[in-house]
Each structure stands twice: as structure tokens, then as C-alpha cells.
Amino acid sequence: MVKNFLMTSIFQKGFSRSGRFTIKEAQILESCGRTMKALFEGTKEPATEEESHFIEEIHGRRALSSDYGKTWMKYLHEINHKHVVYNLCETNRASSTDYVEADSDD
């Protein structure tokens, strides 16, 4: 499998297995990600009206309405946002061996 350039260390197993994108969003990123990135960075000129709408959406000149614009903005949020993981309990395995055995008086 060729690793997609958009799959950073956050998405090592792919977009669909990351748990952060729907199946449809993952398919959009996998099939159109290179084009969306080039349009976003300005290295590619829009060839269709749909691409022009995409550029206007991601630059805030038009409300996000297309699946492509929404998915791209979600992707940008995911790669730029630091995720915090909360646990229900704390385990400290390193100190689990720090115990004192009682001396037996036998």
C-alpha cells in the first residue's frame, strides 16, 4: 500500500482506521487529498467550478457547504489540534513494585 502524503504520524493506519473521520470523509481524503492540498496551498489553479467553490469555502469567502470543504477543514483541525487523552483512573506501574514486606516473627 502506498502511504498517502496526507497521512501524517497521526494517521499511520489510514484515515478510515483513525477513528476521526467517517467512511465518506476518509474516501474523500484518500481520493482527492492531493488536489485539495494543492488548491489550498495555491500550487494548483482551479480547473472546475467545484474547485473554485472549494477554494472560496476554505478561505472563508463562502460558507462551508460541500463535503470537500467540510472534510478539508476537519482534516486541518485534526492535524493542528493537540488531542488530550483522559483516563478514568491512573496506574503507576513503576511504583507497583515499591512495597514493603512485613517481617514475620515465626
VMD Tcl script that draws the C-alpha trace (Angstrom):
set ca {
  {0.00 0.00 0.00}
  {1.36 3.40 -0.96}
  {1.34 5.73 2.01}
  {-0.73 8.82 1.31}
  {1.18 12.07 1.75}
  {-1.62 13.43 3.95}
  {-1.28 10.57 6.40}
  {1.00 12.09 8.97}
  {2.15 10.28 12.07}
  {-1.33 10.94 13.45}
  {-2.92 8.74 10.77}
  {-0.36 5.94 10.47}
  {-3.05 3.31 9.84}
  {-5.00 5.50 7.45}
  {-7.90 7.88 7.69}
  {-10.57 5.21 7.89}
  {-8.89 3.49 10.85}
  {-8.04 6.66 12.77}
  {-11.46 6.95 14.36}
  {-11.60 10.64 13.49}
  {-13.19 10.56 10.05}
  {-16.33 8.97 8.68}
  {-16.02 6.46 5.86}
  {-17.11 9.10 3.35}
  {-14.61 11.66 4.69}
  {-11.81 9.10 4.57}
  {-12.66 8.27 0.95}
  {-12.66 11.96 0.03}
  {-9.24 12.50 1.61}
  {-7.78 9.36 0.03}
  {-9.10 10.10 -3.46}
  {-8.92 13.93 -3.61}
  {-6.45 14.84 -0.89}
  {-3.58 15.74 -3.19}
  {-5.77 18.04 -5.26}
  {-7.30 19.67 -2.19}
  {-3.84 20.25 -0.71}
  {-2.56 21.81 -3.95}
  {-5.61 24.06 -4.19}
  {-5.25 25.04 -0.53}
  {-1.56 25.90 -0.93}
  {-2.15 27.71 -4.22}
  {0.15 25.48 -6.25}
  {-2.76 24.42 -8.48}
  {-5.26 26.67 -10.18}
  {-8.90 25.56 -10.04}
  {-9.87 23.70 -13.19}
  {-13.58 23.37 -12.49}
  {-16.29 25.40 -10.84}
  {-16.38 22.86 -7.99}
  {-12.70 23.52 -7.29}
  {-13.34 27.27 -7.31}
  {-16.13 26.80 -4.76}
  {-13.77 24.68 -2.65}
  {-11.17 27.46 -2.57}
  {-13.78 30.05 -1.62}
  {-15.08 27.81 1.18}
  {-11.72 27.04 2.76}
  {-10.63 30.67 2.64}
  {-13.83 31.85 4.28}
  {-15.31 33.72 1.34}
  {-18.24 31.29 1.22}
  {-20.00 29.21 3.86}
  {-18.86 25.60 4.15}
  {-21.47 23.63 2.26}
  {-19.66 20.99 0.21}
  {-18.44 17.71 1.63}
  {-14.98 18.53 0.26}
  {-14.72 21.85 2.10}
  {-16.06 20.40 5.35}
  {-13.73 17.41 5.14}
  {-10.67 19.56 4.39}
  {-11.40 21.89 7.30}
  {-11.87 18.89 9.59}
  {-8.56 17.46 8.36}
  {-6.77 20.75 9.09}
  {-8.31 20.83 12.56}
  {-7.20 17.24 13.26}
  {-3.58 17.81 12.25}
  {-3.26 21.16 14.03}
  {-5.16 20.33 17.22}
  {-3.41 18.65 20.11}
  {-5.53 15.78 21.33}
  {-5.68 15.18 25.05}
  {-6.49 11.73 26.34}
  {-8.22 11.43 29.68}
  {-8.19 8.21 31.66}
  {-10.70 7.16 34.26}
  {-8.00 6.02 36.61}
  {-4.30 6.40 36.96}
  {-1.98 3.46 37.15}
  {1.60 3.79 38.14}
  {3.26 0.57 37.13}
  {6.73 1.78 38.01}
  {5.83 2.18 41.66}
  {3.81 -1.03 41.87}
  {6.97 -2.83 42.98}
  {7.55 -0.30 45.76}
  {6.10 -2.34 48.58}
  {7.41 -3.42 51.90}
  {7.02 -6.97 53.04}
  {6.17 -7.41 56.66}
  {8.76 -9.33 58.65}
  {7.30 -12.49 60.01}
  {8.02 -13.29 63.65}
  {7.88 -17.04 63.14}
}
mol new
graphics top color blue
foreach p $ca { graphics top sphere $p radius 0.5 }
foreach p [lrange $ca 0 end-1] q [lrange $ca 1 end] { graphics top cylinder $p $q radius 0.2 }
display resetview
